[in-house]
Amino acid sequence: MAATLPSNLAAILSSFSVYQAIHRYAHGPNPSPARLTVVSKATSTLHSTVTTILALHFLRRCKEQWADSTTKETRAGRLYGGRYPDESNNSVLQTRSALGNAITALECGYLLQDTLRLLHGARVRHRLLRPGSKATLRSVLPYADKPLLFHHIGITSALLLLHYYIHRGRESGIYIIVQFLLMNGSTPILNMRWWLRTYHPEYRKVGLSSDIAFIAAFYIARVWLVGWILRGYGKAHGYDSAWTVYREAMRLPCRLGTGVLWVGNTAWWALLVTSVFRRLYREWAGVSKLLHGQKM
């Protein structure tokens, strides 16, 4: 398995290099913050689209391979004092795949590059707002999108750890990890929504359509998806619902991580719905007031 590391590392570095080259070619030598943001959104849309298509292809291929070979375990097969299911024959966890590993390497390389892009954008803003001052990491960070930066650092660290385990031949759950990458599916609509609101606010109906589309896409890709993944895992053990899997089959670290992810995404979705409906109400109230004034 030691020979696996160069290929995984090459895949990560190739992804990093391709996205870095796209960025440098698209934004030129001395980009403005606005230009950097546009190029970043375009690259993000490209990456999320490619990753989602590859993930769907991988998941479909796994399903076809399991059609005649999957052996279902029951709740009777348990480990750790009878508390947790025996996962030794659960294809959802035990599947190993070069394609699945390559998809996670693509994601890891992109996130590494985008992390540097966030820091570069913060450095450009720092230079414009504080000309002549020395750019250090501490002075640049206040100009960065910190939630997105820490999001990238966290996921990139997890993916690098995954590839360490792949190198050691000890990886598991690649199928579930690729399923989680389907969360990228809502990103193109997010970026389209940003483009319309930033550069074409006059297209109100199109903007409203993008709001509704993003609400639906975000819910499917980041809220509903978590339950779907849990149900798929639980099928191999005879569980009939995501909540039962969460409550009875998952170890505490997995339960905490999944719970935080689902609650965070659900709260984010609720805030999104609230903001969209507030915007709609303000527009409706403005139109209603205008029409009422005309009648007077």
Phi, psi and chi 1 to 4 in degrees:
 res  aa     phi    psi   chi1   chi2   chi3   chi4
   1 MET       -  -14.7  -75.9  -67.5  177.8      -
   2 ALA   -63.8  -27.0      -      -      -      -
   3 ALA   -73.7   -6.2      -      -      -      -
   4 THR   -76.7  -27.9  -48.9      -      -      -
   5 LEU   -59.1  -46.9  179.2   60.9      -      -
   6 PRO   -57.9  -40.0  -26.9   35.9      -      -
   7 SER   -67.8  -40.6   62.9      -      -      -
   8 ASN   -65.7  -44.1  -72.7  -13.0      -      -
   9 LEU   -64.3  -39.4 -177.8   59.7      -      -
  10 ALA   -63.1  -39.1      -      -      -      -
  11 ALA   -65.0  -42.7      -      -      -      -
  12 ILE   -65.0  -45.7  -67.3  172.0      -      -
  13 LEU   -67.7  -34.7  -68.2  177.2      -      -
  14 SER   -65.0  -44.6  -63.8      -      -      -
  15 SER   -60.6  -46.5  172.5      -      -      -
  16 PHE   -57.4  -46.9  175.2   89.0      -      -
  17 SER   -67.1  -40.9  -59.9      -      -      -
  18 VAL   -63.8  -47.8  167.4      -      -      -
  19 TYR   -67.4  -34.9  -75.2  118.4      -      -
  20 GLN   -64.9  -41.7 -174.5   77.3  -10.1      -
  21 ALA   -65.2  -40.2      -      -      -      -
  22 ILE   -60.0  -46.2  -69.5  171.9      -      -
  23 HIS   -61.1  -49.1  -99.1  -78.7      -      -
  24 ARG   -64.3  -39.5  -73.0 -174.0  177.2  -85.0
  25 TYR   -68.3  -40.0  176.0   78.2      -      -
  26 ALA   -75.2  -38.8      -      -      -      -
  27 HIS   -97.8   -9.6   63.7   55.0      -      -
  28 GLY    78.5 -177.7      -      -      -      -
  29 PRO   -74.5  -35.6   23.9  -31.9      -      -
  30 ASN  -128.3   71.6  -64.7  -57.7      -      -
  31 PRO   -76.2  151.8   29.9  -35.4      -      -
  32 SER   -82.5  161.2   66.0      -      -      -
  33 PRO   -56.2  -38.1  -26.6   34.8      -      -
  34 ALA   -64.3  -42.3      -      -      -      -
  35 ARG   -64.2  -41.6  179.2   67.7  177.0  174.1
  36 LEU   -59.6  -41.9  -81.1  173.1      -      -
  37 THR   -65.6  -43.8  -58.5      -      -      -
  38 VAL   -62.1  -46.7  169.6      -      -      -
  39 VAL   -63.2  -39.8  171.5      -      -      -
  40 SER   -62.8  -43.1  171.9      -      -      -
  41 LYS   -63.9  -40.6  -63.6  -71.0 -175.4 -177.6
  42 ALA   -65.3  -44.3      -      -      -      -
  43 THR   -65.6  -39.2  -50.2      -      -      -
  44 SER   -61.0  -41.5  167.7      -      -      -
  45 THR   -64.6  -43.9  -59.9      -      -      -
  46 LEU   -60.5  -49.2  171.1   66.1      -      -
  47 HIS   -63.6  -46.9  168.6   74.7      -      -
  48 SER   -64.8  -35.0   57.5      -      -      -
  49 THR   -66.6  -47.9  -58.4      -      -      -
  50 VAL   -62.7  -44.7  170.0      -      -      -
  51 THR   -63.3  -42.2  -55.8      -      -      -
  52 THR   -64.1  -43.4  -59.0      -      -      -
  53 ILE   -62.9  -45.7  -67.9  170.9      -      -
  54 LEU   -62.8  -41.0  -71.9  173.9      -      -
  55 ALA   -64.0  -43.4      -      -      -      -
  56 LEU   -63.0  -41.4  -71.7  170.9      -      -
  57 HIS   -61.7  -44.8  169.9   69.1      -      -
  58 PHE   -62.5  -45.0  166.9   74.3      -      -
  59 LEU   -65.5  -39.4  -62.6  174.5      -      -
  60 ARG   -65.1  -41.1 -179.8  179.3  178.4 -177.0
  61 ARG   -65.4  -38.9 -161.9  167.9   78.3  168.8
  62 CYS   -61.9  -44.1  -74.2      -      -      -
  63 LYS   -59.2  -41.6  -75.7  -69.4 -173.6 -178.6
  64 GLU   -65.6  -37.8  -69.5  172.6   -9.1      -
  65 GLN   -68.5  -31.8  -68.5  173.0   -9.0      -
  66 TRP   -83.4  -12.0  -62.2  -15.8      -      -
  67 ALA   -51.7  -40.5      -      -      -      -
  68 ASP  -109.6   -1.3  -59.7  -40.6      -      -
  69 SER  -120.4  -14.1   61.0      -      -      -
  70 THR   -69.6  127.7  -58.6      -      -      -
  71 THR  -107.3  122.0  -59.3      -      -      -
  72 LYS   -84.3  134.6  -71.8 -168.2  174.1 -177.5
  73 GLU   -91.3  163.8  -65.7  -69.6  -35.6      -
  74 THR  -117.8  174.5   64.3      -      -      -
  75 ARG   -65.8  -15.0  -59.8 -171.6 -159.2 -170.2
  76 ALA   -68.7  -30.4      -      -      -      -
  77 GLY   -81.9   97.2      -      -      -      -
  78 ARG  -130.8  157.1  -71.1  174.4  172.8  -98.0
  79 LEU  -120.6  176.9  -62.6  174.5      -      -
  80 TYR    53.0   60.8  -55.6  102.8      -      -
  81 GLY    68.9   25.8      -      -      -      -
  82 GLY    80.3    9.2      -      -      -      -
  83 ARG   -87.4  -40.1 -177.7  170.3 -177.7 -176.5
  84 TYR  -114.3  152.4  -59.5  115.4      -      -
  85 PRO   -66.5  151.7  -17.1   28.3      -      -
  86 ASP   -78.8  114.6  179.9   -3.3      -      -
  87 GLU   -98.1   10.1  -63.1  165.0  -19.3      -
  88 SER   -64.7  -25.6   57.3      -      -      -
  89 ASN  -113.0   14.1  -69.8  -38.6      -      -
  90 ASN   -86.8  108.3 -171.3  -21.8      -      -
  91 SER   -60.8  -29.9  -61.4      -      -      -
  92 VAL   -59.7  -34.1  171.4      -      -      -
  93 LEU   -97.3  -33.3  -79.3 -177.6      -      -
  94 GLN   -91.0  -10.2  -59.5  -53.4  -34.7      -
  95 THR   -60.6  134.5  -69.6      -      -      -
  96 ARG  -119.4  141.1  -69.6 -176.9  175.7 -179.1
  97 SER  -153.6  129.8  167.1      -      -      -
  98 ALA   -65.6  -37.0      -      -      -      -
  99 LEU   -65.7  -44.6  175.5   58.9      -      -
 100 GLY   -60.0  -41.8      -      -      -      -
 101 ASN   -63.1  -39.9  -65.8  -13.7      -      -
 102 ALA   -65.7  -37.4      -      -      -      -
 103 ILE   -64.8  -42.1  -66.3  170.3      -      -
 104 THR   -68.7  -31.2   61.1      -      -      -
 105 ALA   -67.3  -39.6      -      -      -      -
 106 LEU   -59.3  -44.6  174.8   68.5      -      -
 107 GLU   -64.5  -42.6  179.2   77.6    3.4      -
 108 CYS   -64.0  -44.4 -173.6      -      -      -
 109 GLY   -63.0  -40.5      -      -      -      -
 110 TYR   -62.9  -45.3  167.6   77.8      -      -
 111 LEU   -66.5  -36.4  -70.8  172.9      -      -
 112 LEU   -60.4  -47.0  -80.6  169.6      -      -
 113 GLN   -64.5  -41.1  176.9  -83.4  143.9      -
 114 ASP   -70.7  -29.2 -152.6   45.3      -      -
 115 THR   -63.2  -45.3  -59.5      -      -      -
 116 LEU   -64.7  -36.0  -68.5 -177.2      -      -
 117 ARG   -63.2  -40.6 -170.6  -89.2  -50.6  168.3
 118 LEU   -62.0  -42.4  -73.8  168.5      -      -
 119 LEU   -68.9  -37.4  -68.3  173.2      -      -
 120 HIS   -64.6  -43.2  176.3   59.5      -      -
 121 GLY   -61.7  -39.6      -      -      -      -
 122 ALA   -65.1  -36.4      -      -      -      -
 123 ARG   -66.7  -39.2 -171.3  165.8  177.9  -99.4
 124 VAL   -63.6  -45.0  170.0      -      -      -
 125 ARG   -64.2  -39.4  -75.4 -172.7  -73.1  -86.4
 126 HIS   -61.0  -42.8  173.5  -87.8      -      -
 127 ARG   -65.1  -36.8 -173.4  171.5   63.9 -120.3
 128 LEU   -73.3  -39.3  -70.8  173.6      -      -
 129 LEU   -87.1  -24.6  -64.8  172.3      -      -
 130 ARG  -131.9   66.1  -61.3  179.4   61.4 -175.0
 131 PRO   -61.8  136.4   21.7  -31.7      -      -
 132 GLY    91.7  -18.7      -      -      -      -
 133 SER   -82.9  150.7   61.7      -      -      -
 134 LYS   -73.3  133.2 -174.2  177.8  179.1 -179.7
 135 ALA   -92.1  103.9      -      -      -      -
 136 THR  -112.1  165.6   62.8      -      -      -
 137 LEU   -57.6  -40.6 -178.5   60.9      -      -
 138 ARG   -66.3  -38.4 -173.8  172.0 -177.4  177.4
 139 SER   -78.6  -24.4   65.1      -      -      -
 140 VAL   -83.8  -34.4  162.6      -      -      -
 141 LEU   -53.3  -39.0  -89.1 -179.9      -      -
 142 PRO   -59.6  -19.1  -25.3   34.5      -      -
 143 TYR   -95.9    2.4  -60.7   91.8      -      -
 144 ALA   -93.5  158.7      -      -      -      -
 145 ASP   -79.0   89.0 -176.3  -15.0      -      -
 146 LYS   -63.9  -42.8  -74.5 -173.3  -78.9  -63.6
 147 PRO   -57.6  -43.9  -26.1   35.3      -      -
 148 LEU   -68.4  -38.2 -172.9   59.0      -      -
 149 LEU   -61.6  -48.1  178.9   64.3      -      -
 150 PHE   -69.5  -32.2  -67.0  134.0      -      -
 151 HIS   -59.0  -47.9  163.5  -86.1      -      -
 152 HIS   -63.6  -44.2  -80.0   17.1      -      -
 153 ILE   -62.1  -42.3  -68.9  172.5      -      -
 154 GLY   -64.0  -48.8      -      -      -      -
 155 ILE   -69.8  -39.2  -64.2  180.0      -      -
 156 THR   -62.2  -41.2  -56.8      -      -      -
 157 SER   -61.2  -42.6  -59.6      -      -      -
 158 ALA   -64.4  -40.5      -      -      -      -
 159 LEU   -69.8  -37.0  -71.8  172.6      -      -
 160 LEU   -64.4  -38.6  -71.6  172.1      -      -
 161 LEU   -64.1  -41.7 -179.7   61.3      -      -
 162 LEU   -57.1  -43.7  166.7   67.0      -      -
 163 HIS   -72.3  -23.4  -80.7  -87.9      -      -
 164 TYR   -65.2  -44.1  168.2   76.9      -      -
 165 TYR   -66.5  -35.4  -80.1  112.1      -      -
 166 ILE   -61.4  -42.9  -70.0  170.7      -      -
 167 HIS   -59.9  -37.7  165.7   58.7      -      -
 168 ARG   -82.1   -6.4  -56.2  -72.2  -66.3  179.8
 169 GLY    74.1   26.4      -      -      -      -
 170 ARG  -119.8   14.2  -66.1  169.8   51.6 -163.5
 171 GLU   -73.0  151.0   79.8  -85.1   15.3      -
 172 SER  -151.2  157.7   63.7      -      -      -
 173 GLY    78.3   20.9      -      -      -      -
 174 ILE   -62.6  -31.8 -166.4   69.8      -      -
 175 TYR   -61.6  -45.3 -178.2   82.3      -      -
 176 ILE   -68.0  -39.1  -69.8  178.4      -      -
 177 ILE   -62.2  -42.9  -67.6  167.5      -      -
 178 VAL   -66.8  -34.9  173.7      -      -      -
 179 GLN   -58.3  -42.5  -79.0 -178.1  -48.0      -
 180 PHE   -65.2  -26.7  -85.8  111.9      -      -
 181 LEU   -67.4  -13.8  -66.8 -174.7      -      -
 182 LEU   -64.9  -13.3  -70.3  175.3      -      -
 183 MET   -60.0  -22.4  -71.3 -172.6  177.6      -
 184 ASN   -61.5  -18.4  -77.8  -50.8      -      -
 185 GLY   -61.8  -22.9      -      -      -      -
 186 SER   -87.4  -11.0   64.7      -      -      -
 187 THR   -65.8  -43.1  -57.8      -      -      -
 188 PRO   -57.3  -38.8  -26.9   36.1      -      -
 189 ILE   -71.0  -36.3  -58.7  175.8      -      -
 190 LEU   -58.8  -45.7  168.3   65.3      -      -
 191 ASN   -70.0  -36.8  -69.3  -23.5      -      -
 192 MET   -63.2  -41.0  178.7 -174.6   69.3      -
 193 ARG   -62.0  -43.5  179.1  173.6  176.8 -102.6
 194 TRP   -61.6  -43.3  170.4   84.7      -      -
 195 TRP   -60.7  -46.2  174.7  -92.8      -      -
 196 LEU   -64.2  -43.2  -71.4  168.5      -      -
 197 ARG   -72.5  -29.0  -64.7  178.0   72.5  175.1
 198 THR   -84.2  -43.0  -56.7      -      -      -
 199 TYR  -111.6  -16.3  -67.4  100.5      -      -
 200 HIS  -137.8   58.6  -62.7  -73.9      -      -
 201 PRO   -65.2  -16.1   23.5  -33.4      -      -
 202 GLU   -72.6  -19.1   69.8  -85.5   14.8      -
 203 TYR   -85.2   72.9  -62.6  156.2      -      -
 204 ARG   -67.3  -41.7  -68.4 -171.1  175.6 -177.6
 205 LYS   -67.2  -40.8  -70.8 -176.0  178.5  179.8
 206 VAL   -65.6  -39.9  179.9      -      -      -
 207 GLY   -62.5  -40.7      -      -      -      -
 208 LEU   -63.7  -42.2  173.0   59.6      -      -
 209 SER   -61.3  -40.0  -61.6      -      -      -
 210 SER   -67.2  -35.4   70.2      -      -      -
 211 ASP   -60.3  -49.4  -75.1  -18.0      -      -
 212 ILE   -65.5  -41.0  -65.4  171.7      -      -
 213 ALA   -62.7  -39.1      -      -      -      -
 214 PHE   -70.6  -37.9 -176.8   55.9      -      -
 215 ILE   -57.4  -46.3  -74.0  172.6      -      -
 216 ALA   -67.1  -45.6      -      -      -      -
 217 ALA   -65.1  -41.2      -      -      -      -
 218 PHE   -63.5  -43.1 -171.2   98.8      -      -
 219 TYR   -62.1  -46.7 -179.3   82.5      -      -
 220 ILE   -65.4  -47.2  -67.0  169.1      -      -
 221 ALA   -80.6  -21.9      -      -      -      -
 222 ARG  -127.0  -12.4  -63.1  178.3 -177.9  -92.4
 223 VAL  -114.8  -61.5  179.5      -      -      -
 224 TRP   -60.2  -36.2  175.7   85.6      -      -
 225 LEU   -56.4  -37.9  179.3   71.8      -      -
 226 VAL   -62.3  -45.4  176.5      -      -      -
 227 GLY   -64.3  -39.0      -      -      -      -
 228 TRP   -61.9  -41.6  177.8   67.5      -      -
 229 ILE   -64.4  -43.5  -68.7  171.9      -      -
 230 LEU   -64.1  -40.7  -67.0 -177.4      -      -
 231 ARG   -64.3  -40.3  -74.3 -168.3  -63.7  -86.8
 232 GLY   -63.0  -41.4      -      -      -      -
 233 TYR   -64.8  -42.9  160.9   78.4      -      -
 234 GLY   -69.4  -24.3      -      -      -      -
 235 LYS   -57.0  -37.1  -84.9 -175.3 -179.7  179.4
 236 ALA   -68.7  -13.3      -      -      -      -
 237 HIS  -117.0    7.3  -59.8  -66.2      -      -
 238 GLY    82.6   14.8      -      -      -      -
 239 TYR   -83.7  145.5  -67.7   99.7      -      -
 240 ASP  -108.1   -1.7   54.7    3.3      -      -
 241 SER  -152.7  156.1   71.4      -      -      -
 242 ALA   -63.5  -38.3      -      -      -      -
 243 TRP   -65.4  -38.7  172.6 -115.8      -      -
 244 THR   -65.2  -41.5  -52.9      -      -      -
 245 VAL   -60.8  -47.2  171.9      -      -      -
 246 TYR   -61.2  -41.7  178.8   80.9      -      -
 247 ARG   -79.1  -36.3 -166.0 -178.2   62.3 -135.4
 248 GLU  -109.6  -29.7  -63.2 -176.9   12.2      -
 249 ALA  -102.3  -19.3      -      -      -      -
 250 MET   -94.2  137.5  -62.5  178.0   70.5      -
 251 ARG   -70.1  160.6  -66.4  166.7 -178.9   79.7
 252 LEU   -57.5  -46.7 -178.0   59.9      -      -
 253 PRO   -59.9  -42.0  -23.8   34.6      -      -
 254 CYS   -66.0  -38.7  -64.7      -      -      -
 255 ARG   -64.9  -42.2 -163.1 -177.9  -52.9  162.5
 256 LEU   -65.3  -46.5  -72.5  173.3      -      -
 257 GLY   -63.2  -44.7      -      -      -      -
 258 THR   -66.0  -40.5  -55.9      -      -      -
 259 GLY   -64.3  -44.0      -      -      -      -
 260 VAL   -63.0  -42.9  168.4      -      -      -
 261 LEU   -61.0  -48.0  175.3   66.4      -      -
 262 TRP   -67.6  -44.9 -173.6   84.7      -      -
 263 VAL   -64.1  -42.5  169.1      -      -      -
 264 GLY   -62.6  -46.4      -      -      -      -
 265 ASN   -67.1  -37.5  -78.1  -10.4      -      -
 266 THR   -66.5  -41.6  -57.8      -      -      -
 267 ALA   -63.8  -41.5      -      -      -      -
 268 TRP   -62.0  -42.7 -170.0    2.7      -      -
 269 TRP   -64.0  -41.6  179.5   77.3      -      -
 270 ALA   -62.8  -41.1      -      -      -      -
 271 LEU   -63.7  -38.7  -70.4  172.4      -      -
 272 LEU   -62.4  -47.8  170.1   66.0      -      -
 273 VAL   -60.6  -44.2  172.0      -      -      -
 274 THR   -60.6  -45.0  -58.0      -      -      -
 275 SER   -66.1  -38.5   68.7      -      -      -
 276 VAL   -65.8  -43.9  168.2      -      -      -
 277 PHE   -71.3  -30.9  -83.6   94.3      -      -
 278 ARG   -65.3  -41.0  -81.4 -179.5  177.9  172.0
 279 ARG   -63.5  -43.6 -178.1 -179.2  168.2 -160.7
 280 LEU   -62.7  -40.6  -73.7  173.8      -      -
 281 TYR   -65.2  -41.4  175.6   76.5      -      -
 282 ARG   -63.5  -41.2  -75.3 -164.2  -59.2  -92.7
 283 GLU   -66.0  -42.7  -69.9 -169.9    5.8      -
 284 TRP   -63.5  -43.0  175.3   83.2      -      -
 285 ALA   -63.8  -38.8      -      -      -      -
 286 GLY   -65.6  -43.0      -      -      -      -
 287 VAL   -65.7  -42.8  170.9      -      -      -
 288 SER   -62.7  -41.6  177.6      -      -      -
 289 LYS   -64.8  -39.5 -173.0  176.3 -178.5 -179.7
 290 LEU   -64.4  -45.2  179.1   61.8      -      -
 291 LEU   -65.8  -38.8  -68.5  176.3      -      -
 292 HIS   -64.7  -39.4 -178.5   71.0      -      -
 293 GLY   -64.9  -36.4      -      -      -      -
 294 GLN   -66.1  -37.0  -70.9  176.4  -10.3      -
 295 LYS   -67.4  -33.3  -71.8 -179.7 -179.5  178.5
 296 MET   -67.5      -  -66.4  -66.5  -70.7      -
